[in-house]
Amino acid sequence: MGKFAICAGIGLVSGVICFFLSVAFLCFFLLLYWGFSHTHPDMSLTYKVAAPVALFAAFAGFMISLFRVFRRVPAEK
């Protein structure tokens, strides 16, 4: 059960980090778009796009860490 909790924590942290990185990247992208096209884009689009990206990152982080925990070969004595 402890390994599962650690993997869930890794998944949660990776999802949160990826969410904020996605929001920051998309804000810069939309500001560049605004500068070149002179039309004001909908800035709430960043949260709408970053949420599925964060969910995928959380799921991927959880599954990769879970796979690595149970894939480990026990140390030979």
C-alpha positions as CSV (number, residue, x, y, z in Angstrom):
1,M,0.0,0.0,0.0
2,G,2.9,2.4,0.7
3,K,4.3,1.9,-2.8
4,F,0.9,2.7,-4.3
5,A,0.7,5.9,-2.2
6,I,4.2,7.0,-3.4
7,C,3.2,6.3,-7.0
8,A,0.0,8.3,-6.5
9,G,2.1,11.2,-5.0
10,I,4.5,11.2,-7.9
11,G,1.5,11.2,-10.3
12,L,-0.1,14.1,-8.5
13,V,3.1,16.2,-8.4
14,S,3.8,15.6,-12.1
15,G,0.3,16.6,-13.0
16,V,0.5,19.8,-11.0
17,I,3.9,20.7,-12.4
18,C,2.8,20.0,-16.0
19,F,-0.4,22.0,-15.5
20,F,1.4,25.2,-14.5
21,L,4.0,24.7,-17.1
22,S,1.3,24.3,-19.8
23,V,-0.5,27.4,-18.6
24,A,2.7,29.5,-18.6
25,F,3.7,28.3,-22.1
26,L,0.2,28.9,-23.5
27,C,0.0,32.4,-22.0
28,F,3.3,33.3,-23.7
29,F,2.0,31.7,-27.0
30,L,-1.3,33.6,-26.8
31,L,0.5,36.9,-26.0
32,L,2.7,36.4,-29.0
33,Y,-0.4,35.6,-31.1
34,W,-2.1,38.8,-29.7
35,G,1.0,40.9,-30.7
36,F,1.1,39.6,-34.2
37,S,-2.6,39.5,-35.1
38,H,-3.8,42.4,-33.0
39,T,-6.8,40.4,-31.9
40,H,-7.4,39.7,-28.2
41,P,-7.5,35.9,-27.7
42,D,-9.5,34.2,-25.0
43,M,-7.0,33.8,-22.2
44,S,-9.2,31.2,-20.4
45,L,-8.2,28.9,-23.2
46,T,-5.0,28.2,-21.3
47,Y,-6.8,26.5,-18.5
48,K,-9.1,24.6,-20.8
49,V,-6.1,23.2,-22.7
50,A,-3.8,22.6,-19.8
51,A,-6.3,20.5,-17.8
52,P,-6.3,17.5,-20.1
53,V,-2.5,17.8,-20.5
54,A,-2.1,17.7,-16.7
55,L,-4.4,14.7,-16.4
56,F,-2.4,12.9,-19.0
57,A,0.9,13.8,-17.2
58,A,-0.5,12.7,-13.8
59,F,-1.7,9.4,-15.3
60,A,1.6,8.8,-17.1
61,G,3.7,9.7,-14.0
62,F,1.6,7.4,-11.9
63,M,1.8,4.5,-14.4
64,I,5.6,4.9,-15.0
65,S,6.4,5.0,-11.3
66,L,4.1,2.1,-10.6
67,F,5.7,0.1,-13.4
68,R,9.2,0.9,-12.1
69,V,8.4,-0.1,-8.6
70,F,7.0,-3.5,-9.5
71,R,9.5,-4.2,-12.3
72,R,12.5,-3.9,-10.0
73,V,14.5,-7.0,-9.7
74,P,15.2,-8.0,-6.0
75,A,18.8,-7.8,-4.9
76,E,20.6,-11.1,-5.0
77,K,22.1,-12.3,-1.7
